[in-house]
């Protein structure tokens, strides 16, 4: 899925990751985020990607990549193998978002998750006023051909984390490009952010 | 094009084998392509499969056919002979010039036959290491091979991790399953059931166990193909006839094809070698020297690895290849994995498969650039 402002999103993600961290990007696309993080933060990166053409692209760039499915293949990794896992614009396309989230915080100390916010005012108003499934830059598919299975709003995501025993540490505001300490649900965030971007970790028992 | 070369190694110090016996003055027949550069960092070692040999990219002296991996090895190919120094040895136990059952035992002046010690995949790799040392290569840029070749690759990664910069094991497994062993046993029994086999003493006879070897090859060949590929290639089509013969002649095209595969194979392969090499594959378990722990077996590996499997390969299926990936992931090894969709079966690594070409080229090129 294409990003509105790839570089801007990349920069925010890079700001969340300390230098030389080990990172897995799940749904790593053509590997450009991993390349960016290698350049900016000298990370030790791994990718997972379901689309074979993109796997081939990663291989040609020297990125270590597993052809795999977030729903099935995260189980193959041991606990806390990575410092960070990243899941950008993929959560809504997984069969079981809750399991995928739980797996991500199992295999890495912290996880960075981004997804299109279904609660954004434009999307909400498309439903409310036009009675049509919304199509926007972030949600560019018609309802009958979308690969997305589980849309959620920023508030839904916050609830899911709560249910899955996942702590939200930071939330990005992609409008202002700021990373904020998470202070619970905020109606403005859910209305005006087209994208939800969170830093999360597992609540230790 | 490369000329076949033969070198005799372990002349002073015998190589101790897994079985406890040792071999001295081991001959290794091999081919090379391209040139070893001054830094000696551009060597690629190619490990052949059960019935392969050193003629990886040059015409075979017996069949006159082009090399078995000419699609992958050559100028501008993924294993680019303009850039890399390619080495492909015939394994010990083989029959294309390396020390094996059909070679003469210098101690007795007679062919080894079944007096040849039972060798393992690890023994083959030990012999390959002697060759690599002889060629003056301290670190191999990439070791690759499919099927049994992939087992040799895994053995290299496990036993000589510091000598391997990168590796591409293809369509392989960390050990042989009961099904793999069963198929090999079927092949061995068909050879040994041929009266001409004569307990392995047939080299000076006019009657060689060609029928047994031919049946062994037919059985194995079925396991290299997928059901879909067999169906689309042959279906139930009849061979040069319009109706059934009500006989045991080759009525069906698939029968005729398999018979042809069997007949032509015996011209270039030795029955005893077939016994020894299939035995080595059955004995193979890369973790056997570490009490069955794959993690222990690869704990010193720091190479960059690309594992490749094929969807229709039921002999060394994706699940077996993924087992390797899982172990490497657990150890934090730089591993990549790609599963190529094809109906070509296990043999896909030998076929003109563009996705295999692309993956190998991408991996090898980028890995060498980042050396």
Interface residues (C-beta under 8 A of the other chain):
Chain A: X22 X46 X52 X55 X56 X57 X58 X59 X60 X61 X62 X63 X64 X65 X66 X67 X68 X76 X77 X78 X81
Chain B: X304 X306 X322 X325 X326 X329 X330 X332 X334 X335 X336 X337 X338 X339 X340 X341 X355 X358 X359 X361 X362 X363 X365 X366 X367 X369 X370
